[in-house]
Amino acid sequence: MKSIYDSIRVGRVTLPYFYKRRGWITPDNRLEKNAFKAQLIAEKENERLKLLAASLGLSY
């Protein structure tokens, strides 16, 4: 993230910034206006995807 209006990327998870509502769209289609909370949501989702891939025997 280079500016506060950029999408948040963690691993393979990207939370796009929604300019009209001034927030990030989360994987469950909620709008998060707090950048720190959006970052934590992206980190948790990335960890969840890693664990899911490992349990299915896939490479991440």
PQR file of N, CA, C, O and H, with PARSE charges and radii, in Angstrom:
ATOM      1  N   MET A   1       0.838  -1.165   0.000 -0.4000 1.5000
ATOM      2  CA  MET A   1       0.000   0.000   0.000 -0.0000 2.0000
ATOM      3  C   MET A   1       0.890   1.237   0.000  0.5500 1.7000
ATOM      4  O   MET A   1       1.625   1.485   0.955 -0.5500 1.4000
ATOM      5  N   LYS A   2       0.817   1.994  -1.061 -0.4000 1.5000
ATOM      6  CA  LYS A   2       1.634   3.202  -1.151 -0.0000 2.0000
ATOM      7  C   LYS A   2       0.863   4.438  -0.734  0.5500 1.7000
ATOM      8  O   LYS A   2       1.450   5.387  -0.214 -0.5500 1.4000
ATOM      9  H   LYS A   2       0.220   1.792  -1.837  0.4000 1.0000
ATOM     10  N   SER A   3      -0.436   4.441  -0.953 -0.4000 1.5000
ATOM     11  CA  SER A   3      -1.265   5.551  -0.479 -0.0000 2.0000
ATOM     12  C   SER A   3      -2.438   4.957   0.297  0.5500 1.7000
ATOM     13  O   SER A   3      -2.679   3.752   0.232 -0.5500 1.4000
ATOM     14  H   SER A   3      -0.913   3.670  -1.376  0.4000 1.0000
ATOM     15  N   ILE A   4      -3.150   5.781   1.014 -0.4000 1.5000
ATOM     16  CA  ILE A   4      -4.243   5.271   1.836 -0.0000 2.0000
ATOM     17  C   ILE A   4      -5.419   4.803   0.996  0.5500 1.7000
ATOM     18  O   ILE A   4      -6.335   4.172   1.523 -0.5500 1.4000
ATOM     19  H   ILE A   4      -2.954   6.760   1.066  0.4000 1.0000
ATOM     20  N   TYR A   5      -5.415   5.097  -0.292 -0.4000 1.5000
ATOM     21  CA  TYR A   5      -6.520   4.708  -1.160 -0.0000 2.0000
ATOM     22  C   TYR A   5      -6.207   3.476  -2.006  0.5500 1.7000
ATOM     23  O   TYR A   5      -6.981   3.134  -2.900 -0.5500 1.4000
ATOM     24  H   TYR A   5      -4.671   5.609  -0.720  0.4000 1.0000
ATOM     25  N   ASP A   6      -5.098   2.810  -1.742 -0.4000 1.5000
ATOM     26  CA  ASP A   6      -4.730   1.610  -2.483 -0.0000 2.0000
ATOM     27  C   ASP A   6      -5.430   0.386  -1.906  0.5500 1.7000
ATOM     28  O   ASP A   6      -5.891   0.384  -0.765 -0.5500 1.4000
ATOM     29  H   ASP A   6      -4.469   3.088  -1.016  0.4000 1.0000
ATOM     30  N   SER A   7      -5.493  -0.642  -2.727 -0.4000 1.5000
ATOM     31  CA  SER A   7      -5.998  -1.921  -2.251 -0.0000 2.0000
ATOM     32  C   SER A   7      -4.988  -2.500  -1.273  0.5500 1.7000
ATOM     33  O   SER A   7      -3.796  -2.203  -1.352 -0.5500 1.4000
ATOM     34  H   SER A   7      -5.118  -0.640  -3.654  0.4000 1.0000
ATOM     35  N   ILE A   8      -5.466  -3.324  -0.355 -0.4000 1.5000
ATOM     36  CA  ILE A   8      -4.598  -3.973   0.626 -0.0000 2.0000
ATOM     37  C   ILE A   8      -4.311  -5.377   0.133  0.5500 1.7000
ATOM     38  O   ILE A   8      -5.232  -6.138  -0.167 -0.5500 1.4000
ATOM     39  H   ILE A   8      -6.435  -3.566  -0.292  0.4000 1.0000
ATOM     40  N   ARG A   9      -3.017  -5.725   0.047 -0.4000 1.5000
ATOM     41  CA  ARG A   9      -2.615  -7.051  -0.423 -0.0000 2.0000
ATOM     42  C   ARG A   9      -1.793  -7.750   0.646  0.5500 1.7000
ATOM     43  O   ARG A   9      -0.822  -7.200   1.167 -0.5500 1.4000
ATOM     44  H   ARG A   9      -2.270  -5.108   0.290  0.4000 1.0000
ATOM     45  N   VAL A  10      -2.204  -8.983   0.965 -0.4000 1.5000
ATOM     46  CA  VAL A  10      -1.467  -9.832   1.909 -0.0000 2.0000
ATOM     47  C   VAL A  10      -1.427 -11.225   1.291  0.5500 1.7000
ATOM     48  O   VAL A  10      -2.463 -11.876   1.151 -0.5500 1.4000
ATOM     49  H   VAL A  10      -2.993  -9.430   0.542  0.4000 1.0000
ATOM     50  N   GLY A  11      -0.240 -11.679   0.922 -0.4000 1.5000
ATOM     51  CA  GLY A  11      -0.144 -12.987   0.282 -0.0000 2.0000
ATOM     52  C   GLY A  11      -0.957 -13.000  -0.998  0.5500 1.7000
ATOM     53  O   GLY A  11      -0.713 -12.214  -1.914 -0.5500 1.4000
ATOM     54  H   GLY A  11       0.601 -11.151   1.035  0.4000 1.0000
ATOM     55  N   ARG A  12      -1.931 -13.904  -1.050 -0.4000 1.5000
ATOM     56  CA  ARG A  12      -2.805 -13.988  -2.227 -0.0000 2.0000
ATOM     57  C   ARG A  12      -4.141 -13.299  -2.029  0.5500 1.7000
ATOM     58  O   ARG A  12      -5.019 -13.396  -2.886 -0.5500 1.4000
ATOM     59  H   ARG A  12      -2.130 -14.543  -0.306  0.4000 1.0000
ATOM     60  N   VAL A  13      -4.304 -12.622  -0.939 -0.4000 1.5000
ATOM     61  CA  VAL A  13      -5.564 -11.941  -0.628 -0.0000 2.0000
ATOM     62  C   VAL A  13      -5.424 -10.458  -0.967  0.5500 1.7000
ATOM     63  O   VAL A  13      -4.451  -9.808  -0.586 -0.5500 1.4000
ATOM     64  H   VAL A  13      -3.590 -12.543  -0.243  0.4000 1.0000
ATOM     65  N   THR A  14      -6.413  -9.939  -1.687 -0.4000 1.5000
ATOM     66  CA  THR A  14      -6.458  -8.515  -2.016 -0.0000 2.0000
ATOM     67  C   THR A  14      -7.810  -7.964  -1.605  0.5500 1.7000
ATOM     68  O   THR A  14      -8.854  -8.477  -2.009 -0.5500 1.4000
ATOM     69  H   THR A  14      -7.204 -10.467  -1.997  0.4000 1.0000
ATOM     70  N   LEU A  15      -7.778  -6.919  -0.802 -0.4000 1.5000
ATOM     71  CA  LEU A  15      -9.006  -6.215  -0.443 -0.0000 2.0000
ATOM     72  C   LEU A  15      -9.034  -4.922  -1.259  0.5500 1.7000
ATOM     73  O   LEU A  15      -8.245  -4.014  -0.999 -0.5500 1.4000
ATOM     74  H   LEU A  15      -6.930  -6.502  -0.474  0.4000 1.0000
ATOM     75  N   PRO A  16      -9.931  -4.827  -2.241 -0.5600 1.5000
ATOM     76  CA  PRO A  16      -9.970  -3.623  -3.077  0.2800 2.0000
ATOM     77  C   PRO A  16     -10.557  -2.433  -2.331  0.5500 1.7000
ATOM     78  O   PRO A  16     -11.443  -2.581  -1.489 -0.5500 1.4000
ATOM     79  N   TYR A  17     -10.051  -1.262  -2.656 -0.4000 1.5000
ATOM     80  CA  TYR A  17     -10.568  -0.030  -2.062 -0.0000 2.0000
ATOM     81  C   TYR A  17     -11.759   0.435  -2.877  0.5500 1.7000
ATOM     82  O   TYR A  17     -11.686   0.491  -4.105 -0.5500 1.4000
ATOM     83  H   TYR A  17      -9.332  -1.141  -3.340  0.4000 1.0000
ATOM     84  N   PHE A  18     -12.857   0.769  -2.208 -0.4000 1.5000
ATOM     85  CA  PHE A  18     -14.083   1.216  -2.851 -0.0000 2.0000
ATOM     86  C   PHE A  18     -14.177   2.729  -2.658  0.5500 1.7000
ATOM     87  O   PHE A  18     -14.495   3.201  -1.567 -0.5500 1.4000
ATOM     88  H   PHE A  18     -12.916   0.724  -1.211  0.4000 1.0000
ATOM     89  N   TYR A  19     -13.899   3.488  -3.724 -0.4000 1.5000
ATOM     90  CA  TYR A  19     -13.797   4.942  -3.625 -0.0000 2.0000
ATOM     91  C   TYR A  19     -15.113   5.613  -3.228  0.5500 1.7000
ATOM     92  O   TYR A  19     -15.110   6.564  -2.446 -0.5500 1.4000
ATOM     93  H   TYR A  19     -13.641   3.105  -4.611  0.4000 1.0000
ATOM     94  N   LYS A  20     -16.230   5.128  -3.758 -0.4000 1.5000
ATOM     95  CA  LYS A  20     -17.504   5.782  -3.478 -0.0000 2.0000
ATOM     96  C   LYS A  20     -17.883   5.707  -2.004  0.5500 1.7000
ATOM     97  O   LYS A  20     -18.475   6.642  -1.465 -0.5500 1.4000
ATOM     98  H   LYS A  20     -16.232   4.355  -4.394  0.4000 1.0000
ATOM     99  N   ARG A  21     -17.545   4.601  -1.354 -0.4000 1.5000
ATOM    100  CA  ARG A  21     -17.887   4.424   0.061 -0.0000 2.0000
ATOM    101  C   ARG A  21     -16.700   4.660   0.999  0.5500 1.7000
ATOM    102  O   ARG A  21     -16.850   4.634   2.221 -0.5500 1.4000
ATOM    103  H   ARG A  21     -17.064   3.841  -1.792  0.4000 1.0000
ATOM    104  N   ARG A  22     -15.520   4.891   0.414 -0.4000 1.5000
ATOM    105  CA  ARG A  22     -14.301   5.178   1.178 -0.0000 2.0000
ATOM    106  C   ARG A  22     -13.952   4.080   2.168  0.5500 1.7000
ATOM    107  O   ARG A  22     -13.831   4.325   3.368 -0.5500 1.4000
ATOM    108  H   ARG A  22     -15.398   4.912  -0.578  0.4000 1.0000
ATOM    109  N   GLY A  23     -13.791   2.866   1.652 -0.4000 1.5000
ATOM    110  CA  GLY A  23     -13.419   1.741   2.498 -0.0000 2.0000
ATOM    111  C   GLY A  23     -13.000   0.545   1.656  0.5500 1.7000
ATOM    112  O   GLY A  23     -13.014   0.604   0.426 -0.5500 1.4000
ATOM    113  H   GLY A  23     -13.889   2.667   0.676  0.4000 1.0000
ATOM    114  N   TRP A  24     -12.627  -0.538   2.325 -0.4000 1.5000
ATOM    115  CA  TRP A  24     -12.161  -1.746   1.667 -0.0000 2.0000
ATOM    116  C   TRP A  24     -13.248  -2.813   1.716  0.5500 1.7000
ATOM    117  O   TRP A  24     -13.935  -2.963   2.726 -0.5500 1.4000
ATOM    118  H   TRP A  24     -12.616  -0.587   3.323  0.4000 1.0000
ATOM    119  N   ILE A  25     -13.398  -3.543   0.631 -0.4000 1.5000
ATOM    120  CA  ILE A  25     -14.378  -4.616   0.559 -0.0000 2.0000
ATOM    121  C   ILE A  25     -13.713  -5.885   1.093  0.5500 1.7000
ATOM    122  O   ILE A  25     -12.669  -6.302   0.591 -0.5500 1.4000
ATOM    123  H   ILE A  25     -12.840  -3.420  -0.189  0.4000 1.0000
ATOM    124  N   THR A  26     -14.322  -6.497   2.110 -0.4000 1.5000
ATOM    125  CA  THR A  26     -13.780  -7.713   2.716 -0.0000 2.0000
ATOM    126  C   THR A  26     -14.298  -8.940   1.970  0.5500 1.7000
ATOM    127  O   THR A  26     -15.236  -8.818   1.182 -0.5500 1.4000
ATOM    128  H   THR A  26     -15.170  -6.159   2.518  0.4000 1.0000
ATOM    129  N   PRO A  27     -13.711 -10.125   2.197 -0.5600 1.5000
ATOM    130  CA  PRO A  27     -14.152 -11.336   1.503  0.2800 2.0000
ATOM    131  C   PRO A  27     -15.622 -11.686   1.746  0.5500 1.7000
ATOM    132  O   PRO A  27     -16.238 -12.344   0.907 -0.5500 1.4000
ATOM    133  N   ASP A  28     -16.187 -11.266   2.859 -0.4000 1.5000
ATOM    134  CA  ASP A  28     -17.605 -11.544   3.111 -0.0000 2.0000
ATOM    135  C   ASP A  28     -18.492 -10.361   2.687  0.5500 1.7000
ATOM    136  O   ASP A  28     -19.611 -10.212   3.178 -0.5500 1.4000
ATOM    137  H   ASP A  28     -15.686 -10.732   3.540  0.4000 1.0000
ATOM    138  N   ASN A  29     -17.982  -9.527   1.775 -0.4000 1.5000
ATOM    139  CA  ASN A  29     -18.705  -8.398   1.168 -0.0000 2.0000
ATOM    140  C   ASN A  29     -19.141  -7.320   2.161  0.5500 1.7000
ATOM    141  O   ASN A  29     -20.152  -6.651   1.950 -0.5500 1.4000
ATOM    142  H   ASN A  29     -17.073  -9.649   1.376  0.4000 1.0000
ATOM    143  N   ARG A  30     -18.390  -7.156   3.226 -0.4000 1.5000
ATOM    144  CA  ARG A  30     -18.626  -6.036   4.139 -0.0000 2.0000
ATOM    145  C   ARG A  30     -17.685  -4.909   3.749  0.5500 1.7000
ATOM    146  O   ARG A  30     -16.685  -5.125   3.065 -0.5500 1.4000
ATOM    147  H   ARG A  30     -17.568  -7.699   3.398  0.4000 1.0000
ATOM    148  N   LEU A  31     -18.013  -3.725   4.184 -0.4000 1.5000
ATOM    149  CA  LEU A  31     -17.173  -2.562   3.945 -0.0000 2.0000
ATOM    150  C   LEU A  31     -16.456  -2.214   5.243  0.5500 1.7000
ATOM    151  O   LEU A  31     -17.098  -1.990   6.269 -0.5500 1.4000
ATOM    152  H   LEU A  31     -18.826  -3.549   4.740  0.4000 1.0000
ATOM    153  N   GLU A  32     -15.128  -2.167   5.200 -0.4000 1.5000
ATOM    154  CA  GLU A  32     -14.334  -1.815   6.385 -0.0000 2.0000
ATOM    155  C   GLU A  32     -13.647  -0.489   6.103  0.5500 1.7000
ATOM    156  O   GLU A  32     -12.857  -0.378   5.165 -0.5500 1.4000
ATOM    157  H   GLU A  32     -14.607  -2.348   4.366  0.4000 1.0000
ATOM    158  N   LYS A  33     -13.948   0.516   6.916 -0.4000 1.5000
ATOM    159  CA  LYS A  33     -13.383   1.846   6.712 -0.0000 2.0000
ATOM    160  C   LYS A  33     -12.068   2.056   7.459  0.5500 1.7000
ATOM    161  O   LYS A  33     -11.327   2.990   7.153 -0.5500 1.4000
ATOM    162  H   LYS A  33     -14.590   0.426   7.677  0.4000 1.0000
ATOM    163  N   ASN A  34     -11.778   1.211   8.420 -0.4000 1.5000
ATOM    164  CA  ASN A  34     -10.548   1.324   9.195 -0.0000 2.0000
ATOM    165  C   ASN A  34      -9.453   0.505   8.502  0.5500 1.7000
ATOM    166  O   ASN A  34      -9.592  -0.706   8.335 -0.5500 1.4000
ATOM    167  H   ASN A  34     -12.380   0.452   8.668  0.4000 1.0000
ATOM    168  N   ALA A  35      -8.371   1.166   8.102 -0.4000 1.5000
ATOM    169  CA  ALA A  35      -7.294   0.503   7.366 -0.0000 2.0000
ATOM    170  C   ALA A  35      -6.621  -0.588   8.193  0.5500 1.7000
ATOM    171  O   ALA A  35      -6.234  -1.623   7.651 -0.5500 1.4000
ATOM    172  H   ALA A  35      -8.258   2.151   8.238  0.4000 1.0000
ATOM    173  N   PHE A  36      -6.478  -0.369   9.499 -0.4000 1.5000
ATOM    174  CA  PHE A  36      -5.834  -1.370  10.347 -0.0000 2.0000
ATOM    175  C   PHE A  36      -6.688  -2.629  10.473  0.5500 1.7000
ATOM    176  O   PHE A  36      -6.174  -3.747  10.436 -0.5500 1.4000
ATOM    177  H   PHE A  36      -6.793   0.471   9.940  0.4000 1.0000
ATOM    178  N   LYS A  37      -7.986  -2.435  10.622 -0.4000 1.5000
ATOM    179  CA  LYS A  37      -8.888  -3.586  10.695 -0.0000 2.0000
ATOM    180  C   LYS A  37      -8.922  -4.335   9.371  0.5500 1.7000
ATOM    181  O   LYS A  37      -8.953  -5.566   9.354 -0.5500 1.4000
ATOM    182  H   LYS A  37      -8.404  -1.527  10.652  0.4000 1.0000
ATOM    183  N   ALA A  38      -8.915  -3.604   8.266 -0.4000 1.5000
ATOM    184  CA  ALA A  38      -8.901  -4.235   6.949 -0.0000 2.0000
ATOM    185  C   ALA A  38      -7.624  -5.056   6.760  0.5500 1.7000
ATOM    186  O   ALA A  38      -7.667  -6.148   6.193 -0.5500 1.4000
ATOM    187  H   ALA A  38      -8.890  -2.605   8.280  0.4000 1.0000
ATOM    188  N   GLN A  39      -6.499  -4.539   7.230 -0.4000 1.5000
ATOM    189  CA  GLN A  39      -5.227  -5.266   7.148 -0.0000 2.0000
ATOM    190  C   GLN A  39      -5.302  -6.555   7.960  0.5500 1.7000
ATOM    191  O   GLN A  39      -4.858  -7.604   7.493 -0.5500 1.4000
ATOM    192  H   GLN A  39      -6.464  -3.652   7.690  0.4000 1.0000
ATOM    193  N   LEU A  40      -5.854  -6.490   9.163 -0.4000 1.5000
ATOM    194  CA  LEU A  40      -5.991  -7.693   9.995 -0.0000 2.0000
ATOM    195  C   LEU A  40      -6.917  -8.713   9.354  0.5500 1.7000
ATOM    196  O   LEU A  40      -6.650  -9.913   9.417 -0.5500 1.4000
ATOM    197  H   LEU A  40      -6.215  -5.638   9.542  0.4000 1.0000
ATOM    198  N   ILE A  41      -7.992  -8.260   8.744 -0.4000 1.5000
ATOM    199  CA  ILE A  41      -8.909  -9.164   8.055 -0.0000 2.0000
ATOM    200  C   ILE A  41      -8.189  -9.863   6.906  0.5500 1.7000
ATOM    201  O   ILE A  41      -8.361 -11.067   6.710 -0.5500 1.4000
ATOM    202  H   ILE A  41      -8.209  -7.286   8.693  0.4000 1.0000
ATOM    203  N   ALA A  42      -7.389  -9.125   6.148 -0.4000 1.5000
ATOM    204  CA  ALA A  42      -6.638  -9.708   5.033 -0.0000 2.0000
ATOM    205  C   ALA A  42      -5.618 -10.727   5.539  0.5500 1.7000
ATOM    206  O   ALA A  42      -5.446 -11.780   4.924 -0.5500 1.4000
ATOM    207  H   ALA A  42      -7.249  -8.147   6.307  0.4000 1.0000
ATOM    208  N   GLU A  43      -4.937 -10.430   6.653 -0.4000 1.5000
ATOM    209  CA  GLU A  43      -3.963 -11.360   7.217 -0.0000 2.0000
ATOM    210  C   GLU A  43      -4.643 -12.646   7.689  0.5500 1.7000
ATOM    211  O   GLU A  43      -4.130 -13.740   7.455 -0.5500 1.4000
ATOM    212  H   GLU A  43      -5.077  -9.575   7.152  0.4000 1.0000
ATOM    213  N   LYS A  44      -5.784 -12.519   8.346 -0.4000 1.5000
ATOM    214  CA  LYS A  44      -6.513 -13.705   8.823 -0.0000 2.0000
ATOM    215  C   LYS A  44      -7.006 -14.549   7.659  0.5500 1.7000
ATOM    216  O   LYS A  44      -6.942 -15.778   7.709 -0.5500 1.4000
ATOM    217  H   LYS A  44      -6.200 -11.630   8.536  0.4000 1.0000
ATOM    218  N   GLU A  45      -7.494 -13.906   6.623 -0.4000 1.5000
ATOM    219  CA  GLU A  45      -7.974 -14.635   5.447 -0.0000 2.0000
ATOM    220  C   GLU A  45      -6.822 -15.351   4.744  0.5500 1.7000
ATOM    221  O   GLU A  45      -6.987 -16.473   4.265 -0.5500 1.4000
ATOM    222  H   GLU A  45      -7.547 -12.908   6.583  0.4000 1.0000
ATOM    223  N   ASN A  46      -5.676 -14.714   4.681 -0.4000 1.5000
ATOM    224  CA  ASN A  46      -4.502 -15.342   4.074 -0.0000 2.0000
ATOM    225  C   ASN A  46      -4.076 -16.578   4.873  0.5500 1.7000
ATOM    226  O   ASN A  46      -3.754 -17.611   4.288 -0.5500 1.4000
ATOM    227  H   ASN A  46      -5.542 -13.802   5.070  0.4000 1.0000
ATOM    228  N   GLU A  47      -4.073 -16.477   6.198 -0.4000 1.5000
ATOM    229  CA  GLU A  47      -3.732 -17.638   7.043 -0.0000 2.0000
ATOM    230  C   GLU A  47      -4.749 -18.756   6.867  0.5500 1.7000
ATOM    231  O   GLU A  47      -4.382 -19.930   6.819 -0.5500 1.4000
ATOM    232  H   GLU A  47      -4.334 -15.638   6.674  0.4000 1.0000
ATOM    233  N   ARG A  48      -6.025 -18.396   6.770 -0.4000 1.5000
ATOM    234  CA  ARG A  48      -7.075 -19.397   6.575 -0.0000 2.0000
ATOM    235  C   ARG A  48      -6.873 -20.134   5.250  0.5500 1.7000
ATOM    236  O   ARG A  48      -7.046 -21.351   5.182 -0.5500 1.4000
ATOM    237  H   ARG A  48      -6.323 -17.442   6.809  0.4000 1.0000
ATOM    238  N   LEU A  49      -6.510 -19.400   4.205 -0.4000 1.5000
ATOM    239  CA  LEU A  49      -6.266 -20.021   2.911 -0.0000 2.0000
ATOM    240  C   LEU A  49      -5.045 -20.928   2.940  0.5500 1.7000
ATOM    241  O   LEU A  49      -5.046 -21.987   2.312 -0.5500 1.4000
ATOM    242  H   LEU A  49      -6.369 -18.412   4.260  0.4000 1.0000
ATOM    243  N   LYS A  50      -4.002 -20.525   3.662 -0.4000 1.5000
ATOM    244  CA  LYS A  50      -2.810 -21.370   3.799 -0.0000 2.0000
ATOM    245  C   LYS A  50      -3.148 -22.684   4.494  0.5500 1.7000
ATOM    246  O   LYS A  50      -2.727 -23.753   4.053 -0.5500 1.4000
ATOM    247  H   LYS A  50      -4.001 -19.665   4.171  0.4000 1.0000
ATOM    248  N   LEU A  51      -3.914 -22.599   5.590 -0.4000 1.5000
ATOM    249  CA  LEU A  51      -4.297 -23.813   6.327 -0.0000 2.0000
ATOM    250  C   LEU A  51      -5.198 -24.709   5.487  0.5500 1.7000
ATOM    251  O   LEU A  51      -5.063 -25.932   5.526 -0.5500 1.4000
ATOM    252  H   LEU A  51      -4.256 -21.730   5.948  0.4000 1.0000
ATOM    253  N   LEU A  52      -6.100 -24.123   4.741 -0.4000 1.5000
ATOM    254  CA  LEU A  52      -6.985 -24.901   3.876 -0.0000 2.0000
ATOM    255  C   LEU A  52      -6.193 -25.613   2.786  0.5500 1.7000
ATOM    256  O   LEU A  52      -6.441 -26.787   2.510 -0.5500 1.4000
ATOM    257  H   LEU A  52      -6.210 -23.130   4.709  0.4000 1.0000
ATOM    258  N   ALA A  53      -5.255 -24.925   2.171 -0.4000 1.5000
ATOM    259  CA  ALA A  53      -4.422 -25.533   1.134 -0.0000 2.0000
ATOM    260  C   ALA A  53      -3.583 -26.664   1.715  0.5500 1.7000
ATOM    261  O   ALA A  53      -3.415 -27.704   1.078 -0.5500 1.4000
ATOM    262  H   ALA A  53      -5.053 -23.972   2.395  0.4000 1.0000
ATOM    263  N   ALA A  54      -3.053 -26.467   2.924 -0.4000 1.5000
ATOM    264  CA  ALA A  54      -2.236 -27.511   3.558 -0.0000 2.0000
ATOM    265  C   ALA A  54      -3.083 -28.724   3.893  0.5500 1.7000
ATOM    266  O   ALA A  54      -2.629 -29.857   3.732 -0.5500 1.4000
ATOM    267  H   ALA A  54      -3.188 -25.623   3.442  0.4000 1.0000
ATOM    268  N   SER A  55      -4.300 -28.508   4.354 -0.4000 1.5000
ATOM    269  CA  SER A  55      -5.150 -29.648   4.725 -0.0000 2.0000
ATOM    270  C   SER A  55      -5.606 -30.431   3.487  0.5500 1.7000
ATOM    271  O   SER A  55      -5.896 -31.624   3.578 -0.5500 1.4000
ATOM    272  H   SER A  55      -4.669 -27.588   4.485  0.4000 1.0000
ATOM    273  N   LEU A  56      -5.668 -29.765   2.343 -0.4000 1.5000
ATOM    274  CA  LEU A  56      -6.056 -30.441   1.095 -0.0000 2.0000
ATOM    275  C   LEU A  56      -4.839 -30.986   0.342  0.5500 1.7000
ATOM    276  O   LEU A  56      -4.981 -31.627  -0.699 -0.5500 1.4000
ATOM    277  H   LEU A  56      -5.432 -28.796   2.269  0.4000 1.0000
ATOM    278  N   GLY A  57      -3.654 -30.727   0.874 -0.4000 1.5000
ATOM    279  CA  GLY A  57      -2.421 -31.219   0.238 -0.0000 2.0000
ATOM    280  C   GLY A  57      -2.029 -30.431  -0.995  0.5500 1.7000
ATOM    281  O   GLY A  57      -1.327 -30.947  -1.864 -0.5500 1.4000
ATOM    282  H   GLY A  57      -3.539 -30.207   1.720  0.4000 1.0000
ATOM    283  N   LEU A  58      -2.471 -29.198  -1.081 -0.4000 1.5000
ATOM    284  CA  LEU A  58      -2.129 -28.348  -2.217 -0.0000 2.0000
ATOM    285  C   LEU A  58      -0.978 -27.421  -1.852  0.5500 1.7000
ATOM    286  O   LEU A  58      -0.764 -27.100  -0.683 -0.5500 1.4000
ATOM    287  H   LEU A  58      -3.042 -28.779  -0.375  0.4000 1.0000
ATOM    288  N   SER A  59      -0.241 -26.999  -2.875 -0.4000 1.5000
ATOM    289  CA  SER A  59       0.827 -26.038  -2.601 -0.0000 2.0000
ATOM    290  C   SER A  59       0.242 -24.643  -2.644  0.5500 1.7000
ATOM    291  O   SER A  59      -0.640 -24.350  -3.451 -0.5500 1.4000
ATOM    292  H   SER A  59      -0.415 -27.260  -3.825  0.4000 1.0000
ATOM    293  N   TYR A  60       0.735 -23.790  -1.776 -0.4000 1.5000
ATOM    294  CA  TYR A  60       0.204 -22.436  -1.690 -0.0000 2.0000
ATOM    295  C   TYR A  60       1.158 -21.466  -2.245  0.5500 1.7000
ATOM    296  O   TYR A  60       0.882 -20.267  -2.259 -0.5500 1.4000
ATOM    297  H   TYR A  60       1.452 -24.028  -1.120  0.4000 1.0000
TER
END
